[in-house]
Amino acid sequence: MANDIVAAEKKTQATGLSGKTTIEDGVVAKVAGIAAREVRGVYALGGGAARVVGAIRDALNSTDLSQGISVEVGEKQVAVDVTIVAEYPVALQELAAEVRASVYRAMESLIGMEVTEVNVTVNDVHIPSDDDSADDEAQEARVR
């Protein structure tokens, strides 16, 4: 990937175009959040308080895609911390490895930076309960 960036910089220099590209930390966090959410078995991102705020934002149609993501961005490298809620019954180590791989791919291909590490914290497991289906049935009954 670093070779692609060097090649792009040489091409830019060869064409006489100059300038600097800056990718803000929030953009890096958002891309990492999207990559983590795409993994099957991830129920949500973030800790308890962040998920409460996220639920309020979801209700207002303004989802924070960087929720549960912390990044450290250098000039050429990035480190990412991801906090997830796993769906039950998913193998947690395998899920963490898939999240890590997805974030690595996104950082390298979309952001164009070398990844030093991706730390995944599983802070909860979502267990679908009978209450969830009862709520769905009650809402369906109201609309009939």
HUDA-V119563 format. One record per backbone hydrogen bond with DSSP energy under -0.5 kcal/mol. CO is the residue of the C=O (numbers start at 0). NH is the residue of the N-H. Records with the same first field share a line. If there is no record, write none. Layout:
BEGIN
CO: NH + NH
END
This chain:
BEGIN
0: 4
1: 5
2: 6
3: 7
4: 8
5: 9
6: 10
7: 11
8: 12
9: 13
10: 14
11: 16
12: 15
19: 21
21: 23
23: 26 + 27
24: 28
25: 29
26: 30
27: 31
28: 32
29: 33
30: 34
31: 35
32: 36
33: 37
35: 38
38: 41
40: 42 + 86
43: 84
46: 50
47: 51
48: 52
49: 53
50: 54
51: 55
52: 56
53: 57
54: 58
55: 59
56: 61
57: 60
62: 64
63: 66
65: 68
67: 82
69: 80
71: 73 + 78
75: 113
76: 73
77: 115 + 116
78: 71
79: 118
80: 69
81: 83 + 120
82: 45
83: 122 + 123
84: 42 + 43
85: 125
86: 89
89: 91
90: 94
91: 95
92: 96
93: 97
94: 98
95: 99
96: 100
97: 101
98: 102
99: 103
100: 104
101: 105
102: 106
103: 107
104: 108
105: 109 + 110
106: 111 + 112
113: 77 + 115
116: 79
118: 81
119: 121
120: 83 + 122
123: 85
124: 126
125: 87 + 127
128: 131 + 132
129: 133
130: 134
131: 135
132: 136
133: 137
134: 138
135: 139
136: 140
137: 141
138: 142
139: 142 + 143
END
